[in-house]
Amino acid sequence: MKISEFLSPADVLIDLQCSDKRQVLQELARRAAATLDLPADKIAAELLKREELGSTGTGGGIAIPHGRIQSLTKPFGLLARLKEPIDFGAIDGQPVDLIFLLLLPMAAKADPFGALASVARRLRTPEALVELRRAQNASEAYTAIVA
């Protein structure tokens, strides 16, 4: 599955300012909810529930918070580069500055792991990370993530 299938240029945020993990998850949930016309509190609750199982901070300054949402029929993504890195409880103990929010449908037939695998693969590419961190605007960051 291609990232461009579930991430639009309008859903890329540059220099988002948040002070901690809870605040960033709530802000990303609010923005996703506005795009999807869903309740932000339900999205935030799903994200926080997933984080209770273990941090989605994958290391190297990256986090991929995700959750399943009942009314979704296809994956939805939102990419954020933080103005200042925050503690996300990542597996390597390093602060996080790149966050890819992924909302997945409940239906197993929707192949949600294809979306998650695509994001994880792309965010392991050193060239993509350099481009994302150097991006001057959302358009450049979008190009870097979908390339």
C-alpha positions as a Python dict, from the first residue, in 0.01 Angstrom:
ca = {
    (1, 'M'): (0, 0, 0),
    (2, 'K'): (134, 343, -93),
    (3, 'I'): (143, 618, 170),
    (4, 'S'): (-18, 856, -81),
    (5, 'E'): (-332, 636, -61),
    (6, 'F'): (-397, 743, 300),
    (7, 'L'): (-200, 1068, 347),
    (8, 'S'): (-292, 1390, 168),
    (9, 'P'): (-71, 1700, 141),
    (10, 'A'): (-320, 1885, 362),
    (11, 'D'): (-254, 1637, 643),
    (12, 'V'): (113, 1725, 690),
    (13, 'L'): (203, 1957, 977),
    (14, 'I'): (539, 2129, 1014),
    (15, 'D'): (675, 2271, 1340),
    (16, 'L'): (381, 2161, 1553),
    (17, 'Q'): (431, 2282, 1909),
    (18, 'C'): (334, 2042, 2189),
    (19, 'S'): (490, 1989, 2529),
    (20, 'D'): (423, 1619, 2590),
    (21, 'K'): (293, 1295, 2443),
    (22, 'R'): (-65, 1333, 2568),
    (23, 'Q'): (-92, 1685, 2426),
    (24, 'V'): (44, 1585, 2086),
    (25, 'L'): (-189, 1284, 2063),
    (26, 'Q'): (-488, 1501, 2154),
    (27, 'E'): (-388, 1767, 1900),
    (28, 'L'): (-339, 1511, 1623),
    (29, 'A'): (-672, 1349, 1715),
    (30, 'R'): (-840, 1690, 1695),
    (31, 'R'): (-696, 1756, 1350),
    (32, 'A'): (-781, 1407, 1222),
    (33, 'A'): (-1134, 1442, 1361),
    (34, 'A'): (-1184, 1769, 1175),
    (35, 'T'): (-1079, 1608, 846),
    (36, 'L'): (-1278, 1288, 901),
    (37, 'D'): (-1581, 1453, 1066),
    (38, 'L'): (-1550, 1227, 1370),
    (39, 'P'): (-1540, 1299, 1745),
    (40, 'A'): (-1188, 1397, 1851),
    (41, 'D'): (-1232, 1249, 2199),
    (42, 'K'): (-1303, 903, 2055),
    (43, 'I'): (-991, 917, 1836),
    (44, 'A'): (-778, 1042, 2126),
    (45, 'A'): (-915, 767, 2353),
    (46, 'E'): (-817, 498, 2100),
    (47, 'L'): (-467, 643, 2062),
    (48, 'L'): (-414, 669, 2436),
    (49, 'K'): (-549, 315, 2487),
    (50, 'R'): (-292, 187, 2236),
    (51, 'E'): (-10, 379, 2407),
    (52, 'E'): (-100, 209, 2737),
    (53, 'L'): (0, -123, 2576),
    (54, 'G'): (346, 19, 2501),
    (55, 'S'): (489, 326, 2337),
    (56, 'T'): (458, 359, 1962),
    (57, 'G'): (789, 547, 1967),
    (58, 'T'): (994, 324, 1737),
    (59, 'G'): (1332, 487, 1797),
    (60, 'G'): (1543, 735, 1606),
    (61, 'G'): (1310, 1024, 1690),
    (62, 'I'): (1006, 857, 1530),
    (63, 'A'): (663, 756, 1662),
    (64, 'I'): (378, 590, 1477),
    (65, 'P'): (74, 618, 1704),
    (66, 'H'): (-218, 423, 1564),
    (67, 'G'): (-564, 301, 1647),
    (68, 'R'): (-867, 134, 1500),
    (69, 'I'): (-1173, 349, 1440),
    (70, 'Q'): (-1516, 192, 1394),
    (71, 'S'): (-1651, 417, 1118),
    (72, 'L'): (-1341, 422, 896),
    (73, 'T'): (-1348, 231, 569),
    (74, 'K'): (-985, 295, 475),
    (75, 'P'): (-664, 401, 653),
    (76, 'F'): (-607, 769, 730),
    (77, 'G'): (-269, 929, 800),
    (78, 'L'): (-142, 1252, 943),
    (79, 'L'): (228, 1344, 952),
    (80, 'A'): (366, 1593, 1203),
    (81, 'R'): (714, 1729, 1254),
    (82, 'L'): (742, 1882, 1598),
    (83, 'K'): (905, 2218, 1658),
    (84, 'E'): (1084, 2070, 1961),
    (85, 'P'): (1131, 1696, 2029),
    (86, 'I'): (930, 1548, 2317),
    (87, 'D'): (961, 1244, 2540),
    (88, 'F'): (740, 975, 2388),
    (89, 'G'): (865, 679, 2588),
    (90, 'A'): (1035, 548, 2274),
    (91, 'I'): (1211, 212, 2284),
    (92, 'D'): (1552, 380, 2252),
    (93, 'G'): (1474, 644, 2515),
    (94, 'Q'): (1532, 925, 2264),
    (95, 'P'): (1289, 1217, 2222),
    (96, 'V'): (1056, 1214, 1921),
    (97, 'D'): (1027, 1484, 1654),
    (98, 'L'): (855, 1296, 1369),
    (99, 'I'): (510, 1151, 1428),
    (100, 'F'): (295, 965, 1178),
    (101, 'L'): (-58, 919, 1311),
    (102, 'L'): (-232, 624, 1149),
    (103, 'L'): (-601, 551, 1193),
    (104, 'L'): (-715, 212, 1071),
    (105, 'P'): (-1056, 61, 997),
    (106, 'M'): (-1189, -209, 1227),
    (107, 'A'): (-1255, -449, 938),
    (108, 'A'): (-979, -705, 896),
    (109, 'K'): (-1040, -716, 520),
    (110, 'A'): (-912, -359, 492),
    (111, 'D'): (-551, -485, 532),
    (112, 'P'): (-448, -230, 795),
    (113, 'F'): (-101, -383, 832),
    (114, 'G'): (-21, -283, 475),
    (115, 'A'): (-56, 82, 574),
    (116, 'L'): (141, 44, 897),
    (117, 'A'): (416, -152, 721),
    (118, 'S'): (442, 113, 448),
    (119, 'V'): (487, 390, 704),
    (120, 'A'): (736, 194, 914),
    (121, 'R'): (943, 104, 607),
    (122, 'R'): (954, 463, 482),
    (123, 'L'): (1046, 602, 822),
    (124, 'R'): (1340, 360, 844),
    (125, 'T'): (1492, 509, 528),
    (126, 'P'): (1778, 744, 627),
    (127, 'E'): (1731, 963, 318),
    (128, 'A'): (1361, 1013, 394),
    (129, 'L'): (1438, 1114, 752),
    (130, 'V'): (1695, 1370, 641),
    (131, 'E'): (1448, 1515, 389),
    (132, 'L'): (1166, 1524, 645),
    (133, 'R'): (1380, 1703, 900),
    (134, 'R'): (1511, 1951, 641),
    (135, 'A'): (1172, 2025, 482),
    (136, 'Q'): (1098, 2396, 473),
    (137, 'N'): (723, 2344, 439),
    (138, 'A'): (447, 2083, 439),
    (139, 'S'): (475, 2030, 63),
    (140, 'E'): (842, 1930, 89),
    (141, 'A'): (766, 1700, 382),
    (142, 'Y'): (482, 1535, 189),
    (143, 'T'): (712, 1476, -108),
    (144, 'A'): (973, 1322, 126),
    (145, 'I'): (731, 1079, 289),
    (146, 'V'): (553, 959, -26),
    (147, 'A'): (860, 932, -251),
}
